[in-house]
Amino acid sequence: MTLSKTEAKQLLERLIFEETHPQDWVQDVWGLSPFLGDSAAKLLDAFEALIECCPEAQLDNLLQSLYKDRF
Protein backbone atom coordinates (compact mmCIF):
# COMPACT_ATOMS: atom_id res chain seq x y z
CA MET A 1 0.00 0.00 0.00
CA THR A 2 1.38 3.39 -1.02
CA LEU A 3 1.52 6.19 1.52
CA SER A 4 -0.44 9.37 0.90
CA LYS A 5 1.50 12.57 0.29
CA THR A 6 0.49 13.81 3.73
CA GLU A 7 1.80 10.67 5.41
CA ALA A 8 5.00 10.72 3.37
CA LYS A 9 5.58 14.38 4.18
CA GLN A 10 5.12 13.73 7.90
CA LEU A 11 7.57 10.82 7.84
CA LEU A 12 10.15 12.78 5.85
CA GLU A 13 9.80 15.72 8.24
CA ARG A 14 10.47 13.38 11.18
CA LEU A 15 13.54 11.97 9.43
CA ILE A 16 14.94 15.37 8.52
CA PHE A 17 13.86 17.66 11.35
CA GLU A 18 13.38 15.03 14.08
CA GLU A 19 11.28 16.56 16.86
CA THR A 20 11.45 20.13 15.55
CA HIS A 21 8.70 21.66 13.41
CA PRO A 22 10.23 22.65 10.02
CA GLN A 23 9.36 26.34 10.42
CA ASP A 24 10.94 26.35 13.89
CA TRP A 25 14.07 24.79 12.39
CA VAL A 26 14.27 27.61 9.84
CA GLN A 27 13.90 30.19 12.63
CA ASP A 28 16.59 28.46 14.71
CA VAL A 29 19.00 28.51 11.75
CA TRP A 30 18.08 32.12 11.02
CA GLY A 31 18.93 33.00 14.62
CA LEU A 32 22.39 31.54 14.19
CA SER A 33 23.06 33.19 10.83
CA PRO A 34 20.74 35.25 8.61
CA PHE A 35 22.64 34.05 5.53
CA LEU A 36 22.16 30.39 6.47
CA GLY A 37 18.59 31.12 7.58
CA ASP A 38 17.76 32.37 4.12
CA SER A 39 19.19 29.18 2.65
CA ALA A 40 17.24 27.09 5.17
CA ALA A 41 14.00 28.84 4.18
CA LYS A 42 14.70 28.19 0.49
CA LEU A 43 15.50 24.56 1.27
CA LEU A 44 12.21 24.14 3.12
CA ASP A 45 10.32 25.72 0.20
CA ALA A 46 12.03 23.29 -2.21
CA PHE A 47 11.22 20.36 0.09
CA GLU A 48 7.53 21.28 0.15
CA ALA A 49 7.44 21.82 -3.64
CA LEU A 50 9.03 18.42 -4.24
CA ILE A 51 6.47 16.74 -2.00
CA GLU A 52 3.68 18.37 -4.00
CA CYS A 53 4.98 17.45 -7.45
CA CYS A 54 6.34 13.98 -6.69
CA PRO A 55 3.96 11.03 -7.23
CA GLU A 56 2.96 9.12 -4.10
CA ALA A 57 4.62 5.91 -5.35
CA GLN A 58 7.97 7.68 -5.72
CA LEU A 59 7.68 9.23 -2.26
CA ASP A 60 6.89 5.79 -0.88
CA ASN A 61 9.95 4.29 -2.62
CA LEU A 62 12.16 7.11 -1.32
CA LEU A 63 10.96 6.58 2.24
CA GLN A 64 11.47 2.83 2.04
CA SER A 65 15.01 3.41 0.81
CA LEU A 66 15.81 5.99 3.47
CA TYR A 67 14.41 3.88 6.31
CA LYS A 68 16.22 0.79 5.04
CA ASP A 69 19.53 2.65 4.94
CA ARG A 70 18.95 4.33 8.31
CA PHE A 71 17.82 1.29 10.26
C-alpha positions, 0 to 999 in steps of 0.5 A: 500500500502506497503512503499518501503525500500527507503521510510521506511528508510527515515521515520525511519531516520526522527523518529530517527535522526530528522533533522540531517543526520545520518552520521552527528549524528555519527560525533556529537557523536564522537566529544563528546566521541570517545568511544560512537562515535564508538558505534554510528557508529556500531549502524548506520551500524546495522540500515542500514543492518536491512533496507536492509534485512527486507522485505518491509511489515515488515518495513511498519508494524514497521513504522505504530506501531511506528507512532501510539505509537508516535502520 
